[in-house]
């Protein structure tokens, strides 16, 4: 693929996957409530149109620069995450030698951007969502870093393409079984869905997005879907062999695996209940983080 | 000037301007994230200098660090949410003089120093080399510094969180008396807690 075709594939992938998640969300919600879904395929597009027809809300004395920039930065971070992942052995948009470290930077900057989105609106609910998100988002990020370092061990490289090539014999999901489940938690946390929705949940009237409407709202909701796509794409590449697979061409395998991971993520976000932030903190620091240490030791011993 | 030079000057300008704005803003949260922006620009300059791991690790570390710093400043400074305007600098004259002096001294050093010209051959595995250095010969220094910093952070949180506004945190908060040596102000909870009833 030429760079232009590659860039267009990247844009189409982000938009297509965001639409796919929105359709899945609609179907899942309808099934849970026991009603017939209405126009499930077109519904996300209707929602886009509805949001765009609203005017952009303004609060009293917001930090307008940060407030308007946060949704765009969030979407941009998700985009750079997807760009790290190769569509096939020769087609990768950002062939970084230290791809995994950049993904870590994406996670860390996401926490900053979500915090700024809630903080800069100058509204109570946004602020509560922002603080809650930082408290939960930072330790979940630590878990994912240990998991990713473990995945880089057998490849002896921090580059995503090399990690994929190291899985020709055996996928990391079998070699390091705890990795994928722990990484999926990060997906729920980075896009604050279901059990990890501490930023934008209904109990604080929408949290960091409580005061946001119109075009900024559309960008924000798209960015959440794009970030979930980025997590699923990275998970499919780091744990499920990415573009590797028999019969079909590489990009098709990547899309299929990403779609499968997204199905699991959407299912988890609809089926699992959220617990109070303080209990979640205890769970993360006393159970999940030690588990990720064990996982890293396991992967290290195996790679020796 | 090629593309790399232009990119360098853009990042350098971002680093200097946002570093300067840190001292002009009136909010702890804004100051933290302006400092983060300055460090991110420096990290990207390191990527341009062919140090990809160090550069991107700087971006990653600074994002986490400034987020935590903003939160801790708001927690310990009793400034609700960091949105209330407050003066972010102290000892104006002394700090301006010290800043100008230090900048002139360091810039002068750059001019008089003769830097070694020791270019690395293209294709050198710099990331692997850095890893071997950090976890090989430099491991003792690296680990000592890391553990010392961690111990310092834990100790400073323990020390600063014990003494609260109304007394030590582990004895429960008691408001100060209205007159010196008197009873604590406000309503007193009865034994067993719960609903407080006043008996006169």
Interface residues (C-beta under 8 A of the other chain):
Chain A: X63 X66 X96 X97 X98 X101 X102 X104 X105 X108 X109 X111 X112 X115 X116 X119 X122 X127 X131 X134 X138 X141 X158
Chain B: X29 X30 X33 X36 X52 X53 X56 X57 X59 X60 X63 X64 X66 X67 X68 X70 X71 X81 X82 X83 X127
